[in-house]
Amino acid sequence: MAFSLDSVLRDNIKKAKPYSSARDEYKGTEGIFLDANENPYGSAIEKHVNRYPDPLQRDVKDALSAVKHIPAQNIFFGNGSDEPIDLLIRATCQPGKDSILILPPTYGMYEVSAGINDVELIAVPLTKEFDLNVDAILAAVKAHTKIIFICSPNNPTGNLMSEEKVKAILTSFSGIVVVDEAYIDFADTKGFVPLLAQYPNLVVLQTFSKAWGMAALRLGTAFASKEIIDVLNKIKPPYNINLLTQECALEALKNVSVKDKMVHQILAQREWLRTELSKLPVCLELYPSDANFILMRTLDGKKVYDFLVEHMVITRDRSKIILCEGCVRITVGTEEENKKVIEVLKKF
Ligand SMILES: *Cc1c(COP(=O)(O)O)cnc(C)c1O
């Protein structure tokens, strides 16, 4: 089905005029800047943060462009990936009329954002193997369904979705398909960024919160066609990425090997944790993980969670979630942390 961005955008968004900031109107870097009501003397702290940051984060985009081999015009930065999730819903879904489609068990923010925006939620569960049920998904799509959110590797199940099935949805659905790749660095695949040129309705989300180890900075990335990126830029808060975050991201992008080394360590720890968990009586089933966490099925997820908390190990009780009965989600920690988890669970 042919994709037309015009047909998925809300009318008010098509007509909207973006806020024009001082930094948009004068782009030079030389001169006496009396255009933004900033403090000319400096800041109340030693570090100078008195000037507004680049609203389009050009330096960071150029650096990421080189790392990801994708033009800067196909990159959008948000205050975490949660911001593009919300902006995409707001750009396309008219409250009370349009809908988004999600695939539980999955990341909670899609539903939260839909709720806040008064947008209808259609939920089509994954299969028992936690993969996409393409026929059921396409059958559940309504005339006013604007976005399908696919999380791959999926949170909380940890697995990648089948690439062929994602492609089938991209081809058959006339709205936007978001592939949330928050955990892609831990998976043995290049993911969907290299396929952007083939699918005009594809948006790939990634984040600096997980593999890069920068969750506190709040920096998420959306990769998409220039047309979709332009819409996100038009409706975002003008200075959504602060200066310190931009500076840290630039520094991180010069240190890709440091990130890669941490990913390597986490993957080794994931395998160790998997092996040890699988030997424990508490473990009924361990799901394969392409992420930095492991989903483990037990007889009573709440009891296991509480027992771990009593021993100062905090995991996530996912046992109340569809298809995850009895499950706890365990993030892969450091070697010492993982040893402690096993030691405690041996006593359960
Ligand atoms: C952690 C996570 C994110 C990251 O969100 P940020 O707002 O970038 O911190 C996005 N999607 C999924 C599925 C996640 O698990």
The ligand as an SDF file (V2000), in Angstrom:
LIG
                    3D

 15 15  0  0  0  0  0  0  0  0999 V2000
   14.4040    1.9680   27.8490 C   0  0  0  0  0  0  0  0  0  0  0  0
   13.5500    2.0100   26.6360 C   0  0  0  0  0  0  0  0  0  0  0  0
   13.4630    3.1740   25.8820 C   0  0  0  0  0  0  0  0  0  0  0  0
   14.3050    4.3380   26.2530 C   0  0  0  0  0  0  0  0  0  0  0  0
   13.6460    5.4350   26.5550 O   0  0  0  0  0  0  0  0  0  0  0  0
   14.4420    6.7840   26.7850 P   0  0  0  0  0  0  0  0  0  0  0  0
   13.3040    7.7330   26.9140 O   0  0  0  0  0  0  0  0  0  0  0  0
   15.2760    7.0270   25.5690 O   0  0  0  0  0  0  0  0  0  0  0  0
   15.2610    6.6250   28.0180 O   0  0  0  0  0  0  0  0  0  0  0  0
   12.7160    3.1660   24.7190 C   0  0  0  0  0  0  0  0  0  0  0  0
   12.0690    2.0630   24.3220 N   0  0  0  0  0  0  0  0  0  0  0  0
   12.1590    0.9240   25.0140 C   0  0  0  0  0  0  0  0  0  0  0  0
   11.4960   -0.2810   24.5210 C   0  0  0  0  0  0  0  0  0  0  0  0
   12.8670    0.8770   26.2080 C   0  0  0  0  0  0  0  0  0  0  0  0
   12.9180   -0.2630   26.9030 O   0  0  0  0  0  0  0  0  0  0  0  0
  1  2  1  0
  2  3  1  0
  2 14  2  0
  3  4  1  0
  3 10  2  0
  4  5  1  0
  5  6  1  0
  6  7  2  0
  6  8  1  0
  6  9  1  0
 10 11  1  0
 11 12  2  0
 12 13  1  0
 12 14  1  0
 14 15  1  0
M  END
$$$$
